[in-house]
Amino acid sequence: MRVLGVVDTDSYAKWGAALLDRMPSGWRRDLTVLANPLAPSAPQLRTALAGTRFATDSIAPSPLDAIVDRIVGEQPEVVLLSLHGPAVRVVIRAVTSRTARRPVFVSGLPGISIPATRKALTFRSQTDLLVLHSTQEVEAFGRLAGRMELRQDFALATLPFLPARAERPPGSEIVFAAQAIVPRPLEHRLALLGWLAETARRHPDTPVVIKLRAAAGEQQTHPEKHAYDDLLRGLADRPPNLVVSHGPMSEHLARARGLVTVSSTAAIEAAAMGVPALVLRDFGVRPALINPVFVGSGLLGDRDDLRAARFSAPDDGWLERNYLHPPSAEDWVPAIEALVARRALGPLPLRPAYRPPRGGPLRRAWDRKRVLGPHDRSVLGTVVLVPGLPARAALLAWRRARKRLRTAGLRTAGRATGARSAARAERP
């Protein structure tokens, strides 16, 4: 069986390469990087591919048209679309416009995916299989697909970049897994930086490492507005043992005394390596912080735990339901094999897109231009960019205004309800 993995951002490159690596040894597996504005830099790609068969400097980003030419020419049975959502939709359109005998399309999400989101399913609605990584994820996405009246098949795999679970002697470093958008507000990020600095001062013989995903000028799956290395330069009285580092997370965890995060998948990597962790709840536990999944894990704590360098091992029952299930529970390989067997009997019908956006060819050209940026040199893409950018800006402004009005309305209604309740309570 031939499998071609198409990846784009740093996190999707890490996930896609690792999943390809976990596929049966008899399958022929190749990897290519989609040229687009979010593509990882060479150092990011080396970090993402570390430990896999693709750990090389020879993989350069390829234009979409070249990738489609390769798929049409080589006819792989499976194409793994390890891409952010809008790119999945664009690549599927490009491939199916060129060949009637399309490959099996497999996609997935590169980390913690609770809560399940409509966007994740909408962009991947035409894939044949969505790979998830916990029994809770499979159940949550299944329920959501039912509410959306969307037909989608799911399969369970272990997060492919997790090492085999093992106990290990404690290391010497406190590692903070930084995230691009969690927490998002500047004041929260400054507070977190202050807590890390205080931890470093209280434990002067312990390196406190801020592990970053990107250096200055590098892209990530999600844009980062307030980078920790920039904020650190403005920190007064920075302790010498508070440092910034890059590189594979697995290498940092191998030296870690404990891991601290707000919601990073690194907490699951730490659990697999026997490294105790701390998931900070100081900013709340809610979907926007991607941390409700940690309720019941035994890992939630606060800034006082960080200052005291108190870390915990996760609850075994929670782990079995969340990312470290038994290998016997996995079904993603048989699911792919079954789809390939169906393809061998004749062309697979392409699933309909869920609520496809209106606009026909012009909208499809706009979607392609937004995903590929300057790597899309089509005439139609250039044409739609001129009116499309101001129109999109106006739409986003309208949506923001509508959200503010809705929020203000809810607050007014809440105050009115509270006033009525208080009035009733005061009645004799």
LOVEXPA-615697 format. One record per residue (C-alpha): x, y, z; residue number from 1. Coordinates in steps of 0.05 Angstrom, whole numbers. Example, Ala and Ser with C-alpha at 12.3 -4.5 7.8 and 13.67 -1.06 7.14 Angstrom:
<atom <246,-90,156>,1>;
<atom <273,-21,143>,2>;
END
This chain:
<atom <0,0,0>,1>;
<atom <25,69,-18>,2>;
<atom <12,128,29>,3>;
<atom <30,200,17>,4>;
<atom <28,248,76>,5>;
<atom <16,321,61>,6>;
<atom <33,368,119>,7>;
<atom <36,442,129>,8>;
<atom <47,474,198>,9>;
<atom <97,454,252>,10>;
<atom <46,417,294>,11>;
<atom <14,382,235>,12>;
<atom <83,363,208>,13>;
<atom <99,332,276>,14>;
<atom <34,293,278>,15>;
<atom <33,272,206>,16>;
<atom <105,247,205>,17>;
<atom <95,208,270>,18>;
<atom <30,176,245>,19>;
<atom <63,155,181>,20>;
<atom <119,126,222>,21>;
<atom <69,84,263>,22>;
<atom <37,54,201>,23>;
<atom <52,-19,184>,24>;
<atom <123,-30,159>,25>;
<atom <96,-62,94>,26>;
<atom <64,4,73>,27>;
<atom <105,50,29>,28>;
<atom <103,119,62>,29>;
<atom <126,186,36>,30>;
<atom <118,257,62>,31>;
<atom <113,325,28>,32>;
<atom <104,395,56>,33>;
<atom <52,441,25>,34>;
<atom <81,508,8>,35>;
<atom <39,561,43>,36>;
<atom <49,620,91>,37>;
<atom <43,574,152>,38>;
<atom <96,524,128>,39>;
<atom <150,510,181>,40>;
<atom <220,538,174>,41>;
<atom <277,489,164>,42>;
<atom <294,488,239>,43>;
<atom <220,478,257>,44>;
<atom <214,422,207>,45>;
<atom <276,387,235>,46>;
<atom <245,391,304>,47>;
<atom <178,366,280>,48>;
<atom <208,307,242>,49>;
<atom <259,288,296>,50>;
<atom <256,214,314>,51>;
<atom <219,194,251>,52>;
<atom <243,163,185>,53>;
<atom <233,232,154>,54>;
<atom <286,265,198>,55>;
<atom <324,298,141>,56>;
<atom <341,366,113>,57>;
<atom <320,346,42>,58>;
<atom <245,358,47>,59>;
<atom <228,426,17>,60>;
<atom <158,454,12>,61>;
<atom <123,438,-54>,62>;
<atom <70,479,-90>,63>;
<atom <0,451,-89>,64>;
<atom <-1,438,-164>,65>;
<atom <63,397,-159>,66>;
<atom <33,356,-102>,67>;
<atom <-30,343,-143>,68>;
<atom <13,323,-203>,69>;
<atom <48,273,-158>,70>;
<atom <-17,244,-132>,71>;
<atom <-46,237,-202>,72>;
<atom <19,206,-228>,73>;
<atom <36,159,-171>,74>;
<atom <-35,141,-152>,75>;
<atom <-24,127,-77>,76>;
<atom <-81,89,-46>,77>;
<atom <-82,136,14>,78>;
<atom <-67,210,23>,79>;
<atom <-58,232,95>,80>;
<atom <-81,304,99>,81>;
<atom <-42,329,160>,82>;
<atom <-63,401,148>,83>;
<atom <-100,456,183>,84>;
<atom <-174,455,166>,85>;
<atom <-180,505,108>,86>;
<atom <-120,471,73>,87>;
<atom <-154,403,78>,88>;
<atom <-214,430,38>,89>;
<atom <-169,463,-14>,90>;
<atom <-126,401,-26>,91>;
<atom <-186,355,-33>,92>;
<atom <-217,402,-85>,93>;
<atom <-151,405,-124>,94>;
<atom <-142,329,-125>,95>;
<atom <-213,311,-143>,96>;
<atom <-214,362,-199>,97>;
<atom <-157,325,-232>,98>;
<atom <-174,251,-224>,99>;
<atom <-237,209,-219>,100>;
<atom <-199,153,-184>,101>;
<atom <-183,191,-122>,102>;
<atom <-144,164,-62>,103>;
<atom <-173,150,7>,104>;
<atom <-170,215,45>,105>;
<atom <-150,208,118>,106>;
<atom <-143,268,165>,107>;
<atom <-138,282,239>,108>;
<atom <-121,333,293>,109>;
<atom <-51,339,322>,110>;
<atom <-64,344,396>,111>;
<atom <-117,352,449>,112>;
<atom <-184,359,412>,113>;
<atom <-233,366,470>,114>;
<atom <-279,401,464>,115>;
<atom <-300,376,395>,116>;
<atom <-313,434,348>,117>;
<atom <-359,444,288>,118>;
<atom <-302,477,249>,119>;
<atom <-258,415,255>,120>;
<atom <-314,372,225>,121>;
<atom <-337,423,174>,122>;
<atom <-269,431,141>,123>;
<atom <-257,356,141>,124>;
<atom <-327,334,120>,125>;
<atom <-303,305,54>,126>;
<atom <-249,261,85>,127>;
<atom <-263,187,89>,128>;
<atom <-234,178,159>,129>;
<atom <-218,224,217>,130>;
<atom <-165,198,265>,131>;
<atom <-175,216,338>,132>;
<atom <-134,199,400>,133>;
<atom <-178,183,460>,134>;
<atom <-243,147,473>,135>;
<atom <-271,213,499>,136>;
<atom <-253,247,433>,137>;
<atom <-286,193,392>,138>;
<atom <-350,198,434>,139>;
<atom <-351,275,433>,140>;
<atom <-340,281,358>,141>;
<atom <-391,226,345>,142>;
<atom <-443,264,385>,143>;
<atom <-426,329,350>,144>;
<atom <-430,297,280>,145>;
<atom <-499,269,299>,146>;
<atom <-523,338,319>,147>;
<atom <-496,366,254>,148>;
<atom <-529,309,215>,149>;
<atom <-460,297,184>,150>;
<atom <-437,228,163>,151>;
<atom <-365,219,186>,152>;
<atom <-324,158,204>,153>;
<atom <-277,162,263>,154>;
<atom <-219,117,285>,155>;
<atom <-178,113,348>,156>;
<atom <-102,118,350>,157>;
<atom <-53,135,405>,158>;
<atom <-22,203,395>,159>;
<atom <33,179,348>,160>;
<atom <90,221,377>,161>;
<atom <80,193,448>,162>;
<atom <137,149,472>,163>;
<atom <123,81,503>,164>;
<atom <98,93,575>,165>;
<atom <155,84,624>,166>;
<atom <180,105,692>,167>;
<atom <243,146,695>,168>;
<atom <287,179,748>,169>;
<atom <270,253,759>,170>;
<atom <308,304,719>,171>;
<atom <332,372,739>,172>;
<atom <291,423,698>,173>;
<atom <223,454,705>,174>;
<atom <196,459,634>,175>;
<atom <140,507,615>,176>;
<atom <105,486,550>,177>;
<atom <87,553,517>,178>;
<atom <27,558,472>,179>;
<atom <11,609,418>,180>;
<atom <-60,627,438>,181>;
<atom <-69,598,509>,182>;
<atom <-73,642,548>,183>;
<atom <-85,698,497>,184>;
<atom <-90,764,537>,185>;
<atom <-25,801,548>,186>;
<atom <-39,811,622>,187>;
<atom <-47,735,631>,188>;
<atom <18,721,594>,189>;
<atom <55,773,636>,190>;
<atom <26,743,699>,191>;
<atom <49,674,678>,192>;
<atom <118,700,662>,193>;
<atom <121,732,731>,194>;
<atom <102,666,765>,195>;
<atom <156,630,726>,196>;
<atom <207,683,746>,197>;
<atom <187,676,819>,198>;
<atom <193,601,814>,199>;
<atom <263,609,786>,200>;
<atom <282,655,844>,201>;
<atom <255,607,896>,202>;
<atom <293,549,864>,203>;
<atom <359,581,842>,204>;
<atom <392,514,828>,205>;
<atom <336,491,782>,206>;
<atom <334,513,709>,207>;
<atom <264,539,692>,208>;
<atom <258,530,617>,209>;
<atom <206,565,573>,210>;
<atom <201,517,515>,211>;
<atom <179,555,453>,212>;
<atom <149,527,388>,213>;
<atom <177,582,343>,214>;
<atom <234,631,340>,215>;
<atom <225,703,317>,216>;
<atom <196,706,247>,217>;
<atom <175,633,246>,218>;
<atom <102,613,235>,219>;
<atom <58,568,278>,220>;
<atom <-9,535,267>,221>;
<atom <-40,592,307>,222>;
<atom <-9,663,304>,223>;
<atom <22,686,369>,224>;
<atom <11,759,387>,225>;
<atom <53,763,450>,226>;
<atom <113,717,446>,227>;
<atom <146,698,512>,228>;
<atom <216,712,488>,229>;
<atom <196,783,471>,230>;
<atom <162,792,538>,231>;
<atom <221,763,575>,232>;
<atom <267,818,547>,233>;
<atom <225,869,584>,234>;
<atom <225,831,650>,235>;
<atom <260,869,705>,236>;
<atom <307,829,750>,237>;
<atom <305,767,707>,238>;
<atom <334,708,745>,239>;
<atom <393,675,709>,240>;
<atom <361,606,713>,241>;
<atom <299,628,675>,242>;
<atom <316,611,603>,243>;
<atom <284,603,534>,244>;
<atom <295,542,491>,245>;
<atom <270,508,428>,246>;
<atom <279,437,401>,247>;
<atom <237,373,408>,248>;
<atom <193,369,469>,249>;
<atom <216,297,481>,250>;
<atom <287,321,492>,251>;
<atom <265,373,543>,252>;
<atom <221,322,580>,253>;
<atom <280,274,584>,254>;
<atom <313,326,629>,255>;
<atom <251,349,665>,256>;
<atom <236,348,739>,257>;
<atom <166,371,722>,258>;
<atom <125,401,666>,259>;
<atom <79,461,673>,260>;
<atom <27,484,622>,261>;
<atom <-41,515,613>,262>;
<atom <-67,461,566>,263>;
<atom <-12,435,521>,264>;
<atom <-10,364,494>,265>;
<atom <59,363,525>,266>;
<atom <23,344,590>,267>;
<atom <4,278,556>,268>;
<atom <75,269,530>,269>;
<atom <100,279,601>,270>;
<atom <51,227,628>,271>;
<atom <76,177,577>,272>;
<atom <148,190,599>,273>;
<atom <133,187,673>,274>;
<atom <145,262,683>,275>;
<atom <99,294,735>,276>;
<atom <60,355,711>,277>;
<atom <20,416,732>,278>;
<atom <-37,444,690>,279>;
<atom <-51,515,714>,280>;
<atom <-124,532,727>,281>;
<atom <-113,605,748>,282>;
<atom <-144,632,684>,283>;
<atom <-204,586,689>,284>;
<atom <-225,519,662>,285>;
<atom <-265,529,599>,286>;
<atom <-265,509,525>,287>;
<atom <-229,572,502>,288>;
<atom <-168,549,543>,289>;
<atom <-172,478,516>,290>;
<atom <-167,451,587>,291>;
<atom <-235,421,608>,292>;
<atom <-206,353,588>,293>;
<atom <-160,357,649>,294>;
<atom <-217,357,699>,295>;
<atom <-209,293,739>,296>;
<atom <-137,283,716>,297>;
<atom <-105,301,783>,298>;
<atom <-60,351,746>,299>;
<atom <-98,416,756>,300>;
<atom <-65,465,804>,301>;
<atom <-48,538,812>,302>;
<atom <7,589,816>,303>;
<atom <23,569,888>,304>;
<atom <37,498,864>,305>;
<atom <83,526,810>,306>;
<atom <121,570,860>,307>;
<atom <130,509,905>,308>;
<atom <148,465,846>,309>;
<atom <93,416,863>,310>;
<atom <78,369,806>,311>;
<atom <32,308,803>,312>;
<atom <24,242,766>,313>;
<atom <-42,236,729>,314>;
<atom <-98,190,751>,315>;
<atom <-93,122,717>,316>;
<atom <-168,118,703>,317>;
<atom <-167,187,671>,318>;
<atom <-107,168,628>,319>;
<atom <-141,106,600>,320>;
<atom <-199,148,577>,321>;
<atom <-155,205,554>,322>;
<atom <-98,188,507>,323>;
<atom <-63,130,541>,324>;
<atom <-114,76,526>,325>;
<atom <-91,3,515>,326>;
<atom <-62,-10,446>,327>;
<atom <-116,-63,436>,328>;
<atom <-168,-7,433>,329>;
<atom <-139,23,370>,330>;
<atom <-175,11,304>,331>;
<atom <-146,63,256>,332>;
<atom <-103,15,215>,333>;
<atom <-160,-35,201>,334>;
<atom <-205,25,185>,335>;
<atom <-155,49,132>,336>;
<atom <-147,-21,104>,337>;
<atom <-223,-28,97>,338>;
<atom <-228,37,59>,339>;
<atom <-171,17,12>,340>;
<atom <-206,-50,0>,341>;
<atom <-270,-12,-19>,342>;
<atom <-230,33,-66>,343>;
<atom <-202,-29,-101>,344>;
<atom <-273,-48,-122>,345>;
<atom <-284,18,-157>,346>;
<atom <-280,94,-149>,347>;
<atom <-299,119,-81>,348>;
<atom <-356,170,-83>,349>;
<atom <-334,237,-54>,350>;
<atom <-372,257,7>,351>;
<atom <-411,322,1>,352>;
<atom <-381,382,35>,353>;
<atom <-419,403,97>,354>;
<atom <-455,468,83>,355>;
<atom <-408,488,27>,356>;
<atom <-397,564,24>,357>;
<atom <-433,601,-31>,358>;
<atom <-397,634,-89>,359>;
<atom <-379,578,-137>,360>;
<atom <-312,583,-173>,361>;
<atom <-297,652,-145>,362>;
<atom <-305,628,-74>,363>;
<atom <-262,567,-87>,364>;
<atom <-208,612,-117>,365>;
<atom <-213,656,-55>,366>;
<atom <-206,596,-8>,367>;
<atom <-145,573,-47>,368>;
<atom <-113,642,-46>,369>;
<atom <-124,649,29>,370>;
<atom <-91,581,43>,371>;
<atom <-33,586,-6>,372>;
<atom <-20,661,-3>,373>;
<atom <37,681,-50>,374>;
<atom <46,608,-69>,375>;
<atom <-19,612,-109>,376>;
<atom <-2,644,-176>,377>;
<atom <-69,631,-209>,378>;
<atom <-100,689,-247>,379>;
<atom <-167,679,-214>,380>;
<atom <-135,679,-145>,381>;
<atom <-104,747,-159>,382>;
<atom <-170,773,-187>,383>;
<atom <-212,753,-126>,384>;
<atom <-160,781,-77>,385>;
<atom <-174,854,-96>,386>;
<atom <-248,856,-75>,387>;
<atom <-242,798,-27>,388>;
<atom <-197,829,26>,389>;
<atom <-240,891,40>,390>;
<atom <-303,850,37>,391>;
<atom <-276,800,87>,392>;
<atom <-252,856,133>,393>;
<atom <-322,886,131>,394>;
<atom <-354,818,146>,395>;
<atom <-307,806,206>,396>;
<atom <-321,876,232>,397>;
<atom <-396,862,227>,398>;
<atom <-389,796,263>,399>;
<atom <-349,828,319>,400>;
<atom <-401,883,327>,401>;
<atom <-457,832,328>,402>;
<atom <-420,792,381>,403>;
<atom <-411,854,424>,404>;
<atom <-485,872,418>,405>;
<atom <-505,801,435>,406>;
<atom <-459,801,496>,407>;
<atom <-486,868,518>,408>;
<atom <-557,842,510>,409>;
<atom <-543,781,552>,410>;
<atom <-513,824,607>,411>;
<atom <-573,871,606>,412>;
<atom <-620,811,609>,413>;
<atom <-580,781,666>,414>;
<atom <-584,846,706>,415>;
<atom <-659,850,694>,416>;
<atom <-669,778,716>,417>;
<atom <-627,791,778>,418>;
<atom <-667,853,794>,419>;
<atom <-733,815,787>,420>;
<atom <-707,759,832>,421>;
<atom <-685,809,884>,422>;
<atom <-753,843,882>,423>;
<atom <-789,777,891>,424>;
<atom <-744,759,949>,425>;
<atom <-762,825,984>,426>;
<atom <-836,815,979>,427>;
<atom <-871,798,1045>,428>;
END
